[in-house]
Amino acid sequence: MEETQNCETCKYWMETGGTDDGLVGECHRNAPHPETIDAASTANIRYAVWPVTADRNWCGKFEERPMATREVLARVALIQKMEADRKAK
């Protein structure tokens, strides 16, 4: 597996947040799976969830995500800002 073939760069992965250890997201490669919460009453709450993965995880079904124009521009702007901040120090 190549280093770049991980969840973060897969077209099926959607970032949902982050932790001190990195980004967290949902894998949309397959349909969400059912979960049940035992409620305080006699009824159970049923819902469906996407598998949650870390950005550096991988599963072997990787498909490269094409970068959208706005995503590329946002990353370029961030890099330029970081470079300007570094030069200002």
C-alpha positions in Angstrom: 0.0 0.0 0.0 1.3 3.4 -0.9 1.6 6.0 1.9 -1.0 8.2 0.3 -3.6 5.5 0.0 -5.4 6.1 3.2 -8.8 7.2 4.3 -8.0 11.0 4.1 -7.3 10.8 0.4 -10.1 8.3 -0.5 -13.1 9.5 -2.4 -15.4 7.7 -0.1 -14.2 9.4 3.1 -15.8 12.5 4.7 -14.1 14.4 7.5 -16.3 14.9 10.5 -13.9 16.3 13.1 -10.5 16.0 14.7 -8.6 14.9 17.7 -5.1 15.5 19.0 -4.1 12.4 17.1 -5.5 13.6 13.7 -8.7 13.8 11.7 -11.7 11.6 12.1 -14.3 10.9 9.4 -16.9 8.5 8.0 -16.4 5.9 5.3 -19.1 6.0 2.7 -17.8 3.1 0.7 -20.7 0.9 1.7 -24.1 1.5 3.1 -24.4 2.6 6.8 -24.9 -0.3 9.2 -27.7 -0.5 11.8 -27.1 0.3 15.5 -29.3 0.1 18.5 -29.2 2.2 21.7 -30.8 0.8 24.8 -33.1 3.6 25.9 -34.1 4.1 29.5 -37.6 3.1 28.7 -38.6 -0.3 27.3 -38.1 0.9 23.7 -34.8 0.7 21.8 -33.8 3.5 19.5 -32.6 2.2 16.1 -30.5 4.2 13.6 -27.9 3.7 11.0 -24.3 4.8 11.1 -21.4 5.1 8.7 -18.1 3.4 9.9 -15.9 6.0 11.6 -12.2 5.9 10.8 -9.1 7.9 11.4 -7.5 9.8 8.5 -4.5 7.5 8.4 -6.5 4.2 8.4 -6.9 2.2 5.2 -9.0 -0.8 4.2 -7.8 -2.0 0.8 -10.7 -0.6 -1.2 -9.0 2.8 -1.7 -10.1 5.0 -4.6 -8.4 8.3 -5.1 -10.5 11.3 -4.5 -10.2 14.0 -7.2 -9.5 17.4 -5.6 -12.2 19.9 -6.3 -11.0 23.3 -7.5 -12.1 25.1 -4.3 -10.3 22.5 -2.2 -7.1 23.1 -4.2 -7.4 26.9 -3.9 -8.1 26.6 -0.1 -5.0 24.5 0.4 -2.9 26.8 -1.7 -4.1 29.8 0.3 -3.3 28.0 3.6 0.2 27.1 2.4 0.8 30.7 1.3 -0.4 32.0 4.7 1.8 29.6 6.6 4.8 30.6 4.4 4.1 34.3 5.0 3.8 33.7 8.8 7.1 31.8 8.8 8.9 34.5 6.9 7.5 37.2 9.3 9.1 35.5 12.3 
